[in-house]
Amino acid sequence: MKLLVTGATGLIGRRLIDRARAGGHSVVALSRDAERGRSKLGAGVEVHAWPDPKAAPPPPEALRGVDAIVHLLGETIAQRWSDEVKREIRDSRVRSTEQLVAGLRALPEGERPKVLVSQSATGYYGARDDTPLDEDAAPGTDFLADVVKEWEAQAQQASELGLRVVLARTGVVLAAGEGALAKMLPPFKAGVGGPVAGGRQWVPWIHLDDDAGALLFLAEGEHAAGPVNLTAPEPATNAELSKALGRALHRPAVLPVPAMALKLLYGEMAMIVLTGARVVPRRLQTLGYAFEHPALEPALRDVLS
């Protein structure tokens, strides 16, 4: 399979490319800066420049001959939100997907890929109670839920071009050195970590290896289409995650973090830490994906090793 990856130099993109190449697939990557992309991804990956994904389609030569696309572009959520940042969070996802589909539409029908796996997010479900949520659950009504709905709607346009479209609703990715876990580690390593705002909110986590593995699985398969939750089989509450992280680090994890402190630090963005959803990967399991890291504490130990 010839696989095209957008957002290729990011955390998930790099791991996905490593997995794809190890599985014998050839990889094409799109990067805003082709030279920087080549330096980060190394030899053996064909890199094309896509300088402004919000304003123009990717170059046609990058799309031709590709069997599958995994689309991973998106501005980071974990920052203090201003009106400008919120606009970039939306546009980097919605407009880049619109431009990608425009590029696919411009190709002759016989030259189009067979599948588009478009990364989405469990933010689709908004803040919820303890009810387990599979892919049939209704969407939320907050800012992130609205962004995800627009994002998915743009990706779904590719189905009109004959592509199988998968909407990979990704949870909180556990990885060393980057992402949500990297922000949690300093206080926990210092022995002052603990649950946030009581810790009852759900965290739909997934190990980086399983996130990349599931994306590749969905691209390779023939039957997956529509929304697929990319989360571990057993979501955890924030308190459970805090305790497991403390045990993995051999540090106490009992000092609570008040909600007000988080709101002062992050403003509106704090809502994604203070609320959560009990998202479960029903369709991924039905499709037969075998998780490498299904349990939280062993997954954390693997990430931290």
C-alpha positions in Angstrom: 0.0 0.0 0.0 1.1 3.5 -0.7 0.1 5.7 2.2 -0.2 9.5 2.3 0.1 11.1 5.7 -0.7 14.8 6.5 0.6 16.3 9.7 3.3 13.7 9.2 6.0 15.4 11.4 3.7 15.5 14.5 3.7 13.0 17.4 1.1 10.7 15.9 2.3 11.1 12.3 5.9 10.1 13.1 4.8 6.9 14.9 2.3 6.0 12.2 4.9 6.4 9.5 7.3 4.2 11.4 4.6 1.5 11.8 3.6 1.7 8.1 7.2 1.4 6.9 7.8 -1.5 9.2 4.8 -3.2 7.7 6.2 -2.9 4.2 4.1 0.1 3.1 5.6 3.0 1.1 4.9 6.5 2.6 4.3 9.9 1.2 4.2 12.8 3.6 2.8 16.3 3.3 4.6 19.1 5.3 4.4 22.8 5.2 8.2 22.8 4.8 9.4 19.9 2.7 13.1 20.2 3.8 12.1 20.3 7.4 9.9 17.3 6.8 12.7 15.3 5.2 15.0 16.1 8.1 12.5 14.9 10.7 11.2 11.8 8.8 14.5 10.6 7.4 15.3 8.8 4.2 12.8 6.5 2.6 9.8 8.9 3.0 8.7 10.9 0.0 7.9 14.4 1.2 5.9 17.1 -0.6 5.4 20.7 0.4 1.9 21.8 1.4 2.7 25.4 2.4 -0.8 26.6 3.3 -3.3 23.8 3.9 -6.1 26.3 4.8 -5.9 28.1 1.5 -4.9 25.7 -1.3 -5.2 21.9 -2.0 -2.1 19.7 -1.7 0.0 19.3 -4.9 -1.5 16.8 -7.3 1.7 14.9 -7.7 1.5 14.0 -3.9 -1.9 12.5 -4.4 -1.4 10.5 -7.5 -0.9 6.8 -7.1 -1.7 6.8 -3.4 -3.9 4.0 -2.1 -4.9 5.5 1.3 -4.7 8.9 3.2 -4.4 9.4 6.9 -5.2 13.1 7.6 -3.8 14.3 10.9 -3.5 18.1 10.6 -4.7 20.4 13.4 -3.6 23.2 15.7 -2.9 22.0 19.2 -5.9 22.3 21.6 -3.8 22.5 24.8 -3.1 26.2 25.0 -4.9 29.2 26.4 -7.8 30.1 24.0 -8.2 33.5 22.5 -10.6 34.3 19.7 -7.6 34.0 17.3 -6.5 30.7 18.8 -10.1 29.3 18.6 -10.3 30.4 15.0 -7.0 28.6 14.2 -8.1 25.4 16.0 -11.2 25.4 13.8 -9.7 26.5 10.5 -6.6 24.2 10.7 -9.0 21.3 10.9 -12.0 22.3 8.9 -10.4 24.3 6.1 -7.4 21.9 5.6 -9.9 19.0 5.2 -11.9 21.0 2.8 -8.8 21.7 0.7 -7.7 18.1 0.9 -11.1 17.0 -0.5 -10.8 19.7 -3.2 -7.5 18.2 -4.2 -9.0 14.7 -4.4 -12.0 16.1 -6.4 -9.6 17.5 -9.0 -8.0 14.1 -9.7 -9.4 11.9 -12.4 -11.7 9.3 -10.9 -9.4 6.4 -11.6 -6.5 8.1 -9.9 -8.2 8.8 -6.5 -7.2 6.9 -3.4 -9.5 4.2 -2.0 -9.8 5.4 1.6 -9.5 8.6 3.7 -8.9 8.1 7.4 -9.5 11.5 8.8 -8.5 12.1 12.4 -11.3 13.4 14.5 -11.7 13.7 18.3 -13.7 12.4 21.2 -14.4 16.1 21.8 -17.3 15.3 19.5 -19.3 14.1 22.5 -18.8 17.1 24.7 -19.0 17.0 28.5 -21.1 14.0 29.6 -22.0 11.9 32.7 -20.9 8.3 33.5 -22.8 6.7 30.6 -20.5 4.8 28.2 -20.6 6.4 24.8 -20.1 4.5 21.6 -20.1 5.9 18.0 -23.9 6.2 18.0 -24.0 8.7 20.8 -25.2 12.2 20.1 -22.8 15.0 19.7 -22.1 17.7 22.4 -22.9 21.4 22.0 -19.7 23.1 23.2 -17.0 24.8 21.0 -14.9 21.6 20.5 -18.0 19.5 19.7 -19.0 22.1 17.1 -15.5 22.1 15.6 -15.5 18.3 15.3 -18.9 18.2 13.6 -17.7 20.7 11.0 -14.4 18.8 10.6 -16.1 15.5 10.1 -18.6 16.9 7.7 -15.8 18.1 5.4 -14.1 14.8 5.5 -17.3 13.0 4.7 -17.5 14.9 1.4 -14.8 12.5 0.1 -17.4 9.7 0.2 -19.1 11.4 -2.7 -15.9 10.9 -4.7 -16.0 7.1 -4.1 -13.6 7.0 -1.2 -14.2 5.0 2.0 -14.2 7.6 4.7 -13.3 6.8 8.3 -13.7 9.4 11.1 -11.1 8.4 13.7 -12.4 10.0 16.9 -9.1 10.0 18.9 -8.9 10.3 22.7 -6.1 11.5 24.9 -2.9 10.1 23.5 -0.4 8.8 26.1 3.2 9.4 24.9 6.5 10.2 26.3 7.8 13.8 25.9 4.8 15.2 24.1 1.1 15.6 24.5 -1.1 15.6 27.6 1.1 13.4 29.6 4.1 15.6 29.2 2.2 18.5 30.8 1.2 16.2 33.7 4.6 14.8 34.5 6.5 17.7 36.1 4.3 18.1 39.2 3.9 14.3 39.6 7.7 13.8 39.4 8.0 16.5 42.0 5.6 14.6 44.3 2.9 17.3 44.1 0.6 15.8 41.5 -3.0 14.7 42.1 -6.5 14.6 40.8 -8.0 17.7 39.1 -11.3 19.2 40.5 -12.2 16.1 42.4 -11.1 13.7 39.6 -14.5 12.3 38.7 -14.4 13.4 35.1 -13.6 10.7 32.5 -10.4 10.6 30.4 -10.8 8.6 27.2 -7.1 7.7 26.9 -5.2 5.6 24.3 -1.5 4.6 24.1 0.4 6.2 21.2 1.2 2.7 19.8 -2.5 1.8 19.7 -3.5 5.1 18.2 -1.0 4.7 15.3 -1.7 1.0 15.1 -5.5 1.6 14.9 -5.1 4.3 12.2 -3.0 1.9 10.1 -5.5 -0.9 10.7 -8.4 1.3 9.5 -6.5 2.3 6.4 -5.6 -1.3 5.5 -9.0 -2.8 6.2 -11.9 -2.8 3.8 -15.0 -2.6 6.0 -14.4 0.3 8.4 -16.4 3.5 7.5 -17.9 6.4 9.4 -17.0 7.2 13.0 -14.6 4.9 14.9 -13.6 5.8 18.5 -9.8 5.5 19.1 -9.7 5.0 22.8 -8.6 2.2 25.1 -11.3 -0.4 26.0 -11.5 0.9 29.6 -11.6 4.7 30.0 -10.4 6.0 33.4 -11.4 8.9 35.6 -9.0 11.7 36.2 -8.5 10.3 39.7 -7.7 6.8 38.5 -5.3 8.3 35.9 -3.6 10.3 38.6 -3.2 7.3 41.0 -1.9 5.1 38.2 0.6 7.8 37.1 1.8 8.2 40.7 2.3 4.5 41.1 4.2 4.3 37.8 6.5 7.1 38.9 6.7 5.8 42.6 5.4 9.2 43.7 2.4 10.3 45.8 -0.6 11.5 43.8 -2.8 12.9 46.5 -2.6 16.7 46.2 -5.8 17.9 44.6 -5.7 20.6 41.9 -8.6 23.0 42.3 -10.7 23.9 39.3 -10.1 27.6 39.9 -6.4 27.2 39.5 -6.8 25.6 36.2 -9.3 28.2 35.0 -6.8 31.0 36.0 -4.0 29.3 34.1 -5.9 28.2 30.9 -9.1 30.2 30.8 -11.8 28.6 28.7 -9.5 25.7 27.6 -9.6 24.4 31.1 -13.1 22.9 30.3 -11.5 20.0 28.5 -9.6 19.0 31.6 -12.5 19.7 34.1 -15.0 17.8 32.1 -14.9 14.5 30.1 -16.8 11.7 28.5 -16.7 7.9 29.0 -16.0 7.0 25.4 -15.6 3.4 24.4 -14.2 1.8 21.2 -17.1 -0.4 20.2 -16.6 -0.3 16.5 -12.8 -0.7 16.7 -13.3 -3.9 18.7 -16.0 -5.2 16.5 -13.7 -4.7 13.5 -11.2 -7.0 15.3 -8.4 -4.5 16.3 -6.2 -6.1 19.0 -5.0 -3.5 21.5 -1.4 -3.7 22.5 -1.9 -1.6 25.7 -5.5 -2.1 26.9 -4.9 -1.4 30.6 -3.9 2.0 32.0 -1.1 1.3 34.5 0.9 -1.0 32.2 0.4 1.5 29.4 1.8 4.3 31.5 4.7 2.1 32.6 5.5 1.4 29.0 5.4 5.1 28.0 7.6 6.1 30.9 10.1 3.2 30.5 
